[in-house]
Amino acid sequence: MLVLTLLILPFVGALLTALAGNRSANKIALLSTISTLLYTLKLYFDFSSNAAQMDWSFNAQWLVEPNILFGLSIDGLSLLMLILTNLLTPIIVLSGLGSTTQNSRTFYSLILAMQGAMNGVFLANEGFTFYVFWELSLIPIYFIALLWGRDYTQKITFKFFVYTLAGSLLMLISMIVLYLMAGSLQLKHLHHLSINGIGQTIVFLGFFLAFAIKVPVVPFHTWQADTYTAAPTQGTMLLSGLMLKMGLYGFIRWLIPIVPLAIVQFAPTIITLGIIGVVYGAWIAIQQDDIKRLFAYSSLSHVGLITAGIFTVNTMGLTGASIQMLAHGINVVGLFFAAEVIFRRTGTYDLSALGGIRSKAPWFSTYFFILLLGSIGLPLTNAFVGEFMLIFSVWQYNSALGVFAGLTIILAAVYMLRMFQRAMLGNANTVTTDFQDLDLSEHLTFIPLIILVFVLGVYPMPIIEMVEPVIQQIIQLAAI
């Protein structure tokens, strides 16, 4: 029941929020997400202190023929992703208290439903359960982007939906192939399934394309920048801070241990695509005037490095990827919220129209700059440790690719510092002259993110100790 409760809480919160009035919906949603966060933290402390004495799984027969279980479980890797999801969701909800949202009860209930679906993805230890929650997570974000996005969002949202749905169907084909081979979709059975080379290739391609589209990995990224820009900022936070982690998690949890022969075959290509994404995303980010598009391409660059590190399939790469998934989620949610604060006060995301904000809003400028440094990967900030481990793992795999991976540090500094200079420094103009500093809800949104930037940068060991045992098991399975 420990595990099942973590799944149920967000859906109960979504129902209560949907039944509330529009004026109180965001407050009920916030209380619900805080409750889920507190329960997640309780599970974390229980897991850290007496994991062996507690039951961390829930299994129930779903269908008899075919043999399908409703299977959930928690280990160190899934717990990390649950912490990320249930930590960022209340911050995303809180970020909306300073703005007016039409039909807010539906809006916030969709956010909570998406939280519940993502929890299901990270809890699932059975293929059909994983697939169901994977699909469920798509529905709320589709309507969030479609109904609360910019005026031109319909075409963009449709493209996003078609891309991700096509990937999901390919994953379903792989699941069916695995079931026909194993007679079960439980991970513990799939880990020890003997699959020939052709079978591994078929399963690999279905899973990889589904996950690669969600991340996204170049060249499956064409939906990303437009969707991030057109979606409401809270939707963009969900997409960039949380939803893309489903794909990265899928690489580690479902792809590497099940089809190791295919991983060896395709790893050079995927690592190369990841590094291309690092350079391409950063180069396009440098050229952006729209601050949301800049952050979208920045995210593309960062997840390219995470993808490359994952497919080195060594302890350094997989551990670094786990740390960086957490750090990237924190930083990108903070950066997109900073873009939202600017838009609330100026009505624009256009960097060429901004300037002089630092003199008008010192608190906001300070928070923004700290998040920027975290995203760059400055030592003692949260992205430094994971980024270093990822670059080192790619270097060990191929020194030439490692050099290009290292460009992420230089290029990120270029586009981030250039952006900050254009938006925040210089003299205020007619657009920014009345720029107000942060209100209470905005302070409360930024402060936990700022704290985590430093805490995880100074002391990442609890995260490393939590995920390394799982990483070692996955590497051992991949070596079969």
BAKOLTI-952412 format. One record per residue (C-alpha): residue in one letter; residue number from 1; x, y, z. Coordinates in steps of 0.25 Angstrom, whole numbers, plus 5000, padded with zeros to 4 digits. Layout:
BEGIN
{r->A	k->NUM	x->X	y->Y	z->Z}
...
END
This chain:
BEGIN
{r->M	k->1	x->5000	y->5000	z->5000}
{r->L	k->2	x->5012	y->5009	z->5002}
{r->V	k->3	x->5014	y->5010	z->4987}
{r->L	k->4	x->4999	y->5010	z->4983}
{r->T	k->5	x->4997	y->5022	z->4992}
{r->L	k->6	x->5007	y->5030	z->4984}
{r->L	k->7	x->5000	y->5027	z->4972}
{r->I	k->8	x->4986	y->5030	z->4977}
{r->L	k->9	x->4989	y->5043	z->4984}
{r->P	k->10	x->4990	y->5052	z->4971}
{r->F	k->11	x->4978	y->5046	z->4965}
{r->V	k->12	x->4970	y->5049	z->4977}
{r->G	k->13	x->4975	y->5063	z->4977}
{r->A	k->14	x->4971	y->5064	z->4962}
{r->L	k->15	x->4957	y->5060	z->4965}
{r->L	k->16	x->4956	y->5070	z->4977}
{r->T	k->17	x->4962	y->5081	z->4969}
{r->A	k->18	x->4952	y->5078	z->4957}
{r->L	k->19	x->4940	y->5079	z->4967}
{r->A	k->20	x->4945	y->5092	z->4973}
{r->G	k->21	x->4942	y->5106	z->4969}
{r->N	k->22	x->4951	y->5113	z->4960}
{r->R	k->23	x->4955	y->5123	z->4971}
{r->S	k->24	x->4960	y->5112	z->4980}
{r->A	k->25	x->4965	y->5102	z->4970}
{r->N	k->26	x->4979	y->5106	z->4970}
{r->K	k->27	x->4980	y->5106	z->4986}
{r->I	k->28	x->4974	y->5092	z->4986}
{r->A	k->29	x->4983	y->5087	z->4975}
{r->L	k->30	x->4995	y->5093	z->4983}
{r->L	k->31	x->4991	y->5086	z->4996}
{r->S	k->32	x->4989	y->5073	z->4988}
{r->T	k->33	x->5003	y->5074	z->4982}
{r->I	k->34	x->5009	y->5078	z->4996}
{r->S	k->35	x->5003	y->5066	z->5002}
{r->T	k->36	x->5008	y->5057	z->4991}
{r->L	k->37	x->5022	y->5063	z->4993}
{r->L	k->38	x->5022	y->5061	z->5008}
{r->Y	k->39	x->5018	y->5046	z->5006}
{r->T	k->40	x->5029	y->5044	z->4996}
{r->L	k->41	x->5039	y->5050	z->5005}
{r->K	k->42	x->5034	y->5040	z->5016}
{r->L	k->43	x->5037	y->5029	z->5006}
{r->Y	k->44	x->5050	y->5034	z->5004}
{r->F	k->45	x->5054	y->5035	z->5018}
{r->D	k->46	x->5048	y->5021	z->5020}
{r->F	k->47	x->5056	y->5015	z->5008}
{r->S	k->48	x->5069	y->5021	z->5013}
{r->S	k->49	x->5067	y->5016	z->5027}
{r->N	k->50	x->5061	y->5002	z->5027}
{r->A	k->51	x->5058	y->4999	z->5012}
{r->A	k->52	x->5060	y->4984	z->5015}
{r->Q	k->53	x->5049	y->4983	z->5025}
{r->M	k->54	x->5038	y->4989	z->5017}
{r->D	k->55	x->5030	y->4985	z->5005}
{r->W	k->56	x->5033	y->4994	z->4993}
{r->S	k->57	x->5024	y->4987	z->4982}
{r->F	k->58	x->5009	y->4985	z->4979}
{r->N	k->59	x->5005	y->4974	z->4969}
{r->A	k->60	x->4991	y->4970	z->4965}
{r->Q	k->61	x->4986	y->4962	z->4954}
{r->W	k->62	x->4980	y->4971	z->4944}
{r->L	k->63	x->4976	y->4961	z->4932}
{r->V	k->64	x->4977	y->4946	z->4933}
{r->E	k->65	x->4978	y->4944	z->4918}
{r->P	k->66	x->4987	y->4950	z->4913}
{r->N	k->67	x->4995	y->4950	z->4926}
{r->I	k->68	x->4996	y->4964	z->4930}
{r->L	k->69	x->4999	y->4969	z->4944}
{r->F	k->70	x->4997	y->4983	z->4950}
{r->G	k->71	x->5011	y->4984	z->4955}
{r->L	k->72	x->5017	y->4995	z->4963}
{r->S	k->73	x->5030	y->4996	z->4971}
{r->I	k->74	x->5041	y->5006	z->4976}
{r->D	k->75	x->5056	y->5005	z->4976}
{r->G	k->76	x->5066	y->5016	z->4977}
{r->L	k->77	x->5065	y->5020	z->4962}
{r->S	k->78	x->5050	y->5021	z->4962}
{r->L	k->79	x->5050	y->5028	z->4975}
{r->L	k->80	x->5059	y->5039	z->4970}
{r->M	k->81	x->5049	y->5041	z->4958}
{r->L	k->82	x->5038	y->5041	z->4968}
{r->I	k->83	x->5045	y->5052	z->4976}
{r->L	k->84	x->5047	y->5060	z->4964}
{r->T	k->85	x->5033	y->5059	z->4960}
{r->N	k->86	x->5026	y->5062	z->4973}
{r->L	k->87	x->5036	y->5073	z->4977}
{r->L	k->88	x->5034	y->5081	z->4964}
{r->T	k->89	x->5019	y->5079	z->4962}
{r->P	k->90	x->5016	y->5088	z->4975}
{r->I	k->91	x->5026	y->5098	z->4970}
{r->I	k->92	x->5019	y->5098	z->4956}
{r->V	k->93	x->5005	y->5100	z->4963}
{r->L	k->94	x->5011	y->5111	z->4972}
{r->S	k->95	x->5017	y->5118	z->4960}
{r->G	k->96	x->5002	y->5121	z->4955}
{r->L	k->97	x->4997	y->5128	z->4968}
{r->G	k->98	x->5002	y->5141	z->4962}
{r->S	k->99	x->4994	y->5140	z->4949}
{r->T	k->100	x->4980	y->5138	z->4945}
{r->T	k->101	x->4976	y->5125	z->4938}
{r->Q	k->102	x->4963	y->5123	z->4931}
{r->N	k->103	x->4955	y->5111	z->4936}
{r->S	k->104	x->4966	y->5109	z->4946}
{r->R	k->105	x->4959	y->5097	z->4952}
{r->T	k->106	x->4961	y->5089	z->4939}
{r->F	k->107	x->4975	y->5094	z->4937}
{r->Y	k->108	x->4980	y->5090	z->4951}
{r->S	k->109	x->4973	y->5077	z->4951}
{r->L	k->110	x->4980	y->5073	z->4938}
{r->I	k->111	x->4993	y->5077	z->4944}
{r->L	k->112	x->4990	y->5067	z->4956}
{r->A	k->113	x->4985	y->5056	z->4946}
{r->M	k->114	x->4998	y->5058	z->4939}
{r->Q	k->115	x->5006	y->5057	z->4952}
{r->G	k->116	x->4999	y->5044	z->4955}
{r->A	k->117	x->5001	y->5038	z->4941}
{r->M	k->118	x->5016	y->5041	z->4942}
{r->N	k->119	x->5017	y->5035	z->4956}
{r->G	k->120	x->5011	y->5023	z->4950}
{r->V	k->121	x->5022	y->5022	z->4939}
{r->F	k->122	x->5033	y->5023	z->4949}
{r->L	k->123	x->5026	y->5013	z->4958}
{r->A	k->124	x->5023	y->5002	z->4948}
{r->N	k->125	x->5030	y->4989	z->4948}
{r->E	k->126	x->5022	y->4983	z->4937}
{r->G	k->127	x->5021	y->4986	z->4923}
{r->F	k->128	x->5006	y->4988	z->4921}
{r->T	k->129	x->5005	y->4996	z->4933}
{r->F	k->130	x->5017	y->5005	z->4928}
{r->Y	k->131	x->5010	y->5007	z->4915}
{r->V	k->132	x->4996	y->5011	z->4921}
{r->F	k->133	x->5002	y->5022	z->4929}
{r->W	k->134	x->5012	y->5026	z->4918}
{r->E	k->135	x->4999	y->5028	z->4909}
{r->L	k->136	x->4991	y->5035	z->4921}
{r->S	k->137	x->5002	y->5045	z->4923}
{r->L	k->138	x->5000	y->5050	z->4909}
{r->I	k->139	x->4985	y->5054	z->4910}
{r->P	k->140	x->4986	y->5065	z->4921}
{r->I	k->141	x->4998	y->5072	z->4914}
{r->Y	k->142	x->4991	y->5071	z->4901}
{r->F	k->143	x->4979	y->5079	z->4906}
{r->I	k->144	x->4988	y->5088	z->4915}
{r->A	k->145	x->4996	y->5093	z->4902}
{r->L	k->146	x->4984	y->5093	z->4893}
{r->L	k->147	x->4974	y->5101	z->4902}
{r->W	k->148	x->4983	y->5110	z->4910}
{r->G	k->149	x->4994	y->5112	z->4899}
{r->R	k->150	x->4996	y->5123	z->4890}
{r->D	k->151	x->4986	y->5126	z->4879}
{r->Y	k->152	x->4994	y->5118	z->4868}
{r->T	k->153	x->4996	y->5106	z->4877}
{r->Q	k->154	x->4986	y->5096	z->4870}
{r->K	k->155	x->4995	y->5092	z->4858}
{r->I	k->156	x->5007	y->5091	z->4868}
{r->T	k->157	x->5000	y->5083	z->4878}
{r->F	k->158	x->4994	y->5074	z->4867}
{r->K	k->159	x->5009	y->5071	z->4862}
{r->F	k->160	x->5013	y->5068	z->4877}
{r->F	k->161	x->5002	y->5059	z->4879}
{r->V	k->162	x->5004	y->5051	z->4866}
{r->Y	k->163	x->5019	y->5050	z->4868}
{r->T	k->164	x->5017	y->5045	z->4882}
{r->L	k->165	x->5006	y->5036	z->4879}
{r->A	k->166	x->5013	y->5030	z->4867}
{r->G	k->167	x->5025	y->5027	z->4877}
{r->S	k->168	x->5015	y->5020	z->4887}
{r->L	k->169	x->5010	y->5011	z->4876}
{r->L	k->170	x->5024	y->5007	z->4873}
{r->M	k->171	x->5026	y->5004	z->4887}
{r->L	k->172	x->5013	y->4996	z->4888}
{r->I	k->173	x->5018	y->4987	z->4877}
{r->S	k->174	x->5031	y->4984	z->4884}
{r->M	k->175	x->5023	y->4981	z->4897}
{r->I	k->176	x->5015	y->4971	z->4889}
{r->V	k->177	x->5027	y->4964	z->4883}
{r->L	k->178	x->5033	y->4963	z->4897}
{r->Y	k->179	x->5020	y->4957	z->4902}
{r->L	k->180	x->5020	y->4947	z->4891}
{r->M	k->181	x->5034	y->4943	z->4895}
{r->A	k->182	x->5033	y->4943	z->4910}
{r->G	k->183	x->5018	y->4941	z->4913}
{r->S	k->184	x->5019	y->4952	z->4923}
{r->L	k->185	x->5023	y->4967	z->4923}
{r->Q	k->186	x->5029	y->4967	z->4937}
{r->L	k->187	x->5043	y->4974	z->4937}
{r->K	k->188	x->5048	y->4962	z->4946}
{r->H	k->189	x->5045	y->4953	z->4935}
{r->L	k->190	x->5049	y->4961	z->4923}
{r->H	k->191	x->5063	y->4964	z->4929}
{r->H	k->192	x->5066	y->4949	z->4927}
{r->L	k->193	x->5059	y->4947	z->4914}
{r->S	k->194	x->5068	y->4941	z->4903}
{r->I	k->195	x->5065	y->4949	z->4890}
{r->N	k->196	x->5072	y->4947	z->4877}
{r->G	k->197	x->5079	y->4958	z->4869}
{r->I	k->198	x->5067	y->4961	z->4860}
{r->G	k->199	x->5057	y->4961	z->4872}
{r->Q	k->200	x->5066	y->4970	z->4880}
{r->T	k->201	x->5067	y->4980	z->4868}
{r->I	k->202	x->5052	y->4980	z->4866}
{r->V	k->203	x->5049	y->4982	z->4881}
{r->F	k->204	x->5060	y->4993	z->4882}
{r->L	k->205	x->5055	y->5001	z->4871}
{r->G	k->206	x->5041	y->5002	z->4876}
{r->F	k->207	x->5045	y->5006	z->4890}
{r->F	k->208	x->5056	y->5015	z->4885}
{r->L	k->209	x->5048	y->5023	z->4876}
{r->A	k->210	x->5037	y->5025	z->4886}
{r->F	k->211	x->5047	y->5030	z->4897}
{r->A	k->212	x->5055	y->5038	z->4887}
{r->I	k->213	x->5043	y->5046	z->4882}
{r->K	k->214	x->5039	y->5049	z->4897}
{r->V	k->215	x->5053	y->5054	z->4901}
{r->P	k->216	x->5055	y->5058	z->4889}
{r->V	k->217	x->5067	y->5053	z->4882}
{r->V	k->218	x->5072	y->5059	z->4869}
{r->P	k->219	x->5066	y->5057	z->4859}
{r->F	k->220	x->5053	y->5054	z->4866}
{r->H	k->221	x->5053	y->5068	z->4872}
{r->T	k->222	x->5045	y->5076	z->4862}
{r->W	k->223	x->5032	y->5077	z->4871}
{r->Q	k->224	x->5040	y->5082	z->4883}
{r->A	k->225	x->5043	y->5097	z->4881}
{r->D	k->226	x->5030	y->5101	z->4876}
{r->T	k->227	x->5022	y->5093	z->4886}
{r->Y	k->228	x->5030	y->5099	z->4898}
{r->T	k->229	x->5028	y->5113	z->4892}
{r->A	k->230	x->5013	y->5112	z->4889}
{r->A	k->231	x->5009	y->5104	z->4902}
{r->P	k->232	x->5006	y->5112	z->4915}
{r->T	k->233	x->5018	y->5114	z->4923}
{r->Q	k->234	x->5013	y->5103	z->4934}
{r->G	k->235	x->5011	y->5094	z->4922}
{r->T	k->236	x->5025	y->5097	z->4917}
{r->M	k->237	x->5030	y->5094	z->4931}
{r->L	k->238	x->5023	y->5080	z->4931}
{r->L	k->239	x->5029	y->5077	z->4918}
{r->S	k->240	x->5043	y->5081	z->4920}
{r->G	k->241	x->5045	y->5079	z->4935}
{r->L	k->242	x->5037	y->5065	z->4936}
{r->M	k->243	x->5032	y->5059	z->4923}
{r->L	k->244	x->5044	y->5058	z->4916}
{r->K	k->245	x->5050	y->5050	z->4928}
{r->M	k->246	x->5041	y->5039	z->4924}
{r->G	k->247	x->5049	y->5036	z->4912}
{r->L	k->248	x->5062	y->5037	z->4918}
{r->Y	k->249	x->5057	y->5028	z->4930}
{r->G	k->250	x->5052	y->5018	z->4919}
{r->F	k->251	x->5066	y->5017	z->4913}
{r->I	k->252	x->5071	y->5013	z->4926}
{r->R	k->253	x->5060	y->5005	z->4932}
{r->W	k->254	x->5054	y->4998	z->4920}
{r->L	k->255	x->5064	y->4998	z->4908}
{r->I	k->256	x->5078	y->4995	z->4913}
{r->P	k->257	x->5075	y->4983	z->4922}
{r->I	k->258	x->5065	y->4976	z->4912}
{r->V	k->259	x->5073	y->4978	z->4899}
{r->P	k->260	x->5088	y->4979	z->4902}
{r->L	k->261	x->5092	y->4973	z->4889}
{r->A	k->262	x->5085	y->4984	z->4881}
{r->I	k->263	x->5090	y->4994	z->4891}
{r->V	k->264	x->5104	y->4990	z->4887}
{r->Q	k->265	x->5100	y->4991	z->4872}
{r->F	k->266	x->5093	y->5004	z->4872}
{r->A	k->267	x->5101	y->5012	z->4884}
{r->P	k->268	x->5111	y->5018	z->4874}
{r->T	k->269	x->5100	y->5024	z->4866}
{r->I	k->270	x->5092	y->5029	z->4878}
{r->I	k->271	x->5104	y->5035	z->4885}
{r->T	k->272	x->5107	y->5043	z->4872}
{r->L	k->273	x->5093	y->5048	z->4871}
{r->G	k->274	x->5093	y->5052	z->4886}
{r->I	k->275	x->5106	y->5060	z->4883}
{r->I	k->276	x->5100	y->5066	z->4871}
{r->G	k->277	x->5089	y->5070	z->4879}
{r->V	k->278	x->5098	y->5077	z->4889}
{r->V	k->279	x->5105	y->5086	z->4879}
{r->Y	k->280	x->5092	y->5088	z->4870}
{r->G	k->281	x->5083	y->5092	z->4881}
{r->A	k->282	x->5094	y->5101	z->4887}
{r->W	k->283	x->5097	y->5108	z->4874}
{r->I	k->284	x->5082	y->5110	z->4871}
{r->A	k->285	x->5080	y->5116	z->4885}
{r->I	k->286	x->5091	y->5126	z->4882}
{r->Q	k->287	x->5083	y->5132	z->4871}
{r->Q	k->288	x->5069	y->5133	z->4878}
{r->D	k->289	x->5063	y->5146	z->4882}
{r->D	k->290	x->5050	y->5139	z->4888}
{r->I	k->291	x->5054	y->5135	z->4902}
{r->K	k->292	x->5045	y->5123	z->4903}
{r->R	k->293	x->5051	y->5118	z->4890}
{r->L	k->294	x->5065	y->5120	z->4895}
{r->F	k->295	x->5062	y->5112	z->4907}
{r->A	k->296	x->5055	y->5101	z->4899}
{r->Y	k->297	x->5068	y->5099	z->4890}
{r->S	k->298	x->5077	y->5100	z->4903}
{r->S	k->299	x->5069	y->5088	z->4908}
{r->L	k->300	x->5071	y->5081	z->4895}
{r->S	k->301	x->5086	y->5083	z->4897}
{r->H	k->302	x->5086	y->5078	z->4911}
{r->V	k->303	x->5078	y->5065	z->4909}
{r->G	k->304	x->5087	y->5062	z->4897}
{r->L	k->305	x->5098	y->5061	z->4907}
{r->I	k->306	x->5090	y->5052	z->4916}
{r->T	k->307	x->5086	y->5043	z->4905}
{r->A	k->308	x->5100	y->5041	z->4900}
{r->G	k->309	x->5105	y->5038	z->4915}
{r->I	k->310	x->5094	y->5028	z->4917}
{r->F	k->311	x->5098	y->5020	z->4904}
{r->T	k->312	x->5112	y->5019	z->4909}
{r->V	k->313	x->5106	y->5009	z->4918}
{r->N	k->314	x->5116	y->5010	z->4929}
{r->T	k->315	x->5115	y->5014	z->4944}
{r->M	k->316	x->5120	y->5028	z->4942}
{r->G	k->317	x->5110	y->5031	z->4930}
{r->L	k->318	x->5098	y->5025	z->4936}
{r->T	k->319	x->5100	y->5031	z->4950}
{r->G	k->320	x->5103	y->5045	z->4944}
{r->A	k->321	x->5091	y->5044	z->4935}
{r->S	k->322	x->5082	y->5041	z->4948}
{r->I	k->323	x->5088	y->5053	z->4955}
{r->Q	k->324	x->5087	y->5062	z->4943}
{r->M	k->325	x->5072	y->5058	z->4941}
{r->L	k->326	x->5069	y->5064	z->4955}
{r->A	k->327	x->5078	y->5076	z->4953}
{r->H	k->328	x->5072	y->5079	z->4939}
{r->G	k->329	x->5058	y->5078	z->4944}
{r->I	k->330	x->5061	y->5088	z->4955}
{r->N	k->331	x->5068	y->5098	z->4946}
{r->V	k->332	x->5059	y->5098	z->4934}
{r->V	k->333	x->5047	y->5100	z->4942}
{r->G	k->334	x->5053	y->5112	z->4949}
{r->L	k->335	x->5058	y->5118	z->4936}
{r->F	k->336	x->5044	y->5116	z->4929}
{r->F	k->337	x->5038	y->5123	z->4942}
{r->A	k->338	x->5048	y->5134	z->4940}
{r->A	k->339	x->5043	y->5136	z->4926}
{r->E	k->340	x->5028	y->5136	z->4931}
{r->V	k->341	x->5032	y->5147	z->4941}
{r->I	k->342	x->5037	y->5155	z->4930}
{r->F	k->343	x->5025	y->5153	z->4921}
{r->R	k->344	x->5015	y->5157	z->4933}
{r->R	k->345	x->5022	y->5170	z->4934}
{r->T	k->346	x->5026	y->5174	z->4920}
{r->G	k->347	x->5016	y->5166	z->4911}
{r->T	k->348	x->5028	y->5160	z->4903}
{r->Y	k->349	x->5038	y->5149	z->4902}
{r->D	k->350	x->5046	y->5157	z->4892}
{r->L	k->351	x->5060	y->5160	z->4897}
{r->S	k->352	x->5062	y->5172	z->4887}
{r->A	k->353	x->5051	y->5179	z->4895}
{r->L	k->354	x->5057	y->5177	z->4909}
{r->G	k->355	x->5068	y->5183	z->4917}
{r->G	k->356	x->5071	y->5189	z->4930}
{r->I	k->357	x->5063	y->5180	z->4938}
{r->R	k->358	x->5074	y->5177	z->4949}
{r->S	k->359	x->5073	y->5192	z->4954}
{r->K	k->360	x->5058	y->5190	z->4955}
{r->A	k->361	x->5057	y->5176	z->4961}
{r->P	k->362	x->5069	y->5172	z->4969}
{r->W	k->363	x->5063	y->5160	z->4975}
{r->F	k->364	x->5058	y->5155	z->4962}
{r->S	k->365	x->5072	y->5157	z->4956}
{r->T	k->366	x->5079	y->5150	z->4967}
{r->Y	k->367	x->5070	y->5138	z->4966}
{r->F	k->368	x->5071	y->5138	z->4951}
{r->F	k->369	x->5086	y->5139	z->4951}
{r->I	k->370	x->5087	y->5127	z->4960}
{r->L	k->371	x->5079	y->5118	z->4952}
{r->L	k->372	x->5087	y->5122	z->4940}
{r->L	k->373	x->5100	y->5118	z->4947}
{r->G	k->374	x->5093	y->5105	z->4950}
{r->S	k->375	x->5089	y->5103	z->4936}
{r->I	k->376	x->5103	y->5106	z->4931}
{r->G	k->377	x->5109	y->5096	z->4941}
{r->L	k->378	x->5118	y->5105	z->4950}
{r->P	k->379	x->5125	y->5097	z->4961}
{r->L	k->380	x->5117	y->5096	z->4974}
{r->T	k->381	x->5104	y->5097	z->4966}
{r->N	k->382	x->5095	y->5085	z->4964}
{r->A	k->383	x->5098	y->5083	z->4949}
{r->F	k->384	x->5113	y->5082	z->4951}
{r->V	k->385	x->5115	y->5068	z->4956}
{r->G	k->386	x->5105	y->5061	z->4947}
{r->E	k->387	x->5111	y->5069	z->4935}
{r->F	k->388	x->5125	y->5066	z->4938}
{r->M	k->389	x->5122	y->5051	z->4940}
{r->L	k->390	x->5115	y->5051	z->4926}
{r->I	k->391	x->5126	y->5058	z->4919}
{r->F	k->392	x->5136	y->5049	z->4925}
{r->S	k->393	x->5128	y->5036	z->4922}
{r->V	k->394	x->5127	y->5041	z->4907}
{r->W	k->395	x->5142	y->5044	z->4907}
{r->Q	k->396	x->5145	y->5030	z->4912}
{r->Y	k->397	x->5136	y->5024	z->4901}
{r->N	k->398	x->5142	y->5032	z->4890}
{r->S	k->399	x->5152	y->5044	z->4893}
{r->A	k->400	x->5148	y->5052	z->4880}
{r->L	k->401	x->5133	y->5051	z->4884}
{r->G	k->402	x->5137	y->5055	z->4898}
{r->V	k->403	x->5143	y->5068	z->4893}
{r->F	k->404	x->5130	y->5072	z->4886}
{r->A	k->405	x->5123	y->5068	z->4898}
{r->G	k->406	x->5131	y->5078	z->4906}
{r->L	k->407	x->5127	y->5089	z->4897}
{r->T	k->408	x->5114	y->5089	z->4905}
{r->I	k->409	x->5121	y->5097	z->4916}
{r->I	k->410	x->5126	y->5108	z->4906}
{r->L	k->411	x->5114	y->5109	z->4898}
{r->A	k->412	x->5104	y->5109	z->4909}
{r->A	k->413	x->5112	y->5121	z->4916}
{r->V	k->414	x->5111	y->5128	z->4902}
{r->Y	k->415	x->5096	y->5128	z->4900}
{r->M	k->416	x->5092	y->5129	z->4915}
{r->L	k->417	x->5101	y->5141	z->4918}
{r->R	k->418	x->5098	y->5148	z->4905}
{r->M	k->419	x->5083	y->5146	z->4908}
{r->F	k->420	x->5085	y->5151	z->4923}
{r->Q	k->421	x->5093	y->5163	z->4918}
{r->R	k->422	x->5082	y->5167	z->4908}
{r->A	k->423	x->5070	y->5165	z->4917}
{r->M	k->424	x->5075	y->5169	z->4930}
{r->L	k->425	x->5087	y->5179	z->4929}
{r->G	k->426	x->5088	y->5193	z->4922}
{r->N	k->427	x->5078	y->5204	z->4924}
{r->A	k->428	x->5063	y->5202	z->4925}
{r->N	k->429	x->5054	y->5206	z->4914}
{r->T	k->430	x->5039	y->5208	z->4912}
{r->V	k->431	x->5036	y->5194	z->4913}
{r->T	k->432	x->5044	y->5191	z->4926}
{r->T	k->433	x->5043	y->5204	z->4933}
{r->D	k->434	x->5032	y->5200	z->4942}
{r->F	k->435	x->5037	y->5186	z->4944}
{r->Q	k->436	x->5033	y->5182	z->4958}
{r->D	k->437	x->5041	y->5172	z->4967}
{r->L	k->438	x->5036	y->5159	z->4972}
{r->D	k->439	x->5023	y->5157	z->4980}
{r->L	k->440	x->5022	y->5147	z->4991}
{r->S	k->441	x->5017	y->5135	z->4983}
{r->E	k->442	x->5028	y->5138	z->4973}
{r->H	k->443	x->5039	y->5138	z->4984}
{r->L	k->444	x->5033	y->5125	z->4989}
{r->T	k->445	x->5034	y->5119	z->4975}
{r->F	k->446	x->5048	y->5123	z->4973}
{r->I	k->447	x->5054	y->5120	z->4987}
{r->P	k->448	x->5053	y->5105	z->4988}
{r->L	k->449	x->5059	y->5104	z->4974}
{r->I	k->450	x->5071	y->5113	z->4978}
{r->I	k->451	x->5073	y->5105	z->4991}
{r->L	k->452	x->5074	y->5092	z->4982}
{r->V	k->453	x->5084	y->5098	z->4972}
{r->F	k->454	x->5094	y->5100	z->4984}
{r->V	k->455	x->5090	y->5088	z->4992}
{r->L	k->456	x->5092	y->5078	z->4981}
{r->G	k->457	x->5104	y->5085	z->4976}
{r->V	k->458	x->5111	y->5084	z->4989}
{r->Y	k->459	x->5106	y->5071	z->4994}
{r->P	k->460	x->5101	y->5061	z->4983}
{r->M	k->461	x->5105	y->5048	z->4991}
{r->P	k->462	x->5091	y->5045	z->4996}
{r->I	k->463	x->5086	y->5044	z->4981}
{r->I	k->464	x->5098	y->5036	z->4977}
{r->E	k->465	x->5097	y->5026	z->4988}
{r->M	k->466	x->5082	y->5024	z->4985}
{r->V	k->467	x->5084	y->5021	z->4970}
{r->E	k->468	x->5097	y->5014	z->4969}
{r->P	k->469	x->5092	y->5000	z->4974}
{r->V	k->470	x->5081	y->5001	z->4963}
{r->I	k->471	x->5091	y->5005	z->4953}
{r->Q	k->472	x->5101	y->4994	z->4956}
{r->Q	k->473	x->5089	y->4984	z->4954}
{r->I	k->474	x->5086	y->4990	z->4941}
{r->I	k->475	x->5100	y->4989	z->4936}
{r->Q	k->476	x->5101	y->4975	z->4941}
{r->L	k->477	x->5089	y->4971	z->4933}
{r->A	k->478	x->5094	y->4978	z->4920}
{r->A	k->479	x->5106	y->4970	z->4921}
{r->I	k->480	x->5099	y->4957	z->4920}
END
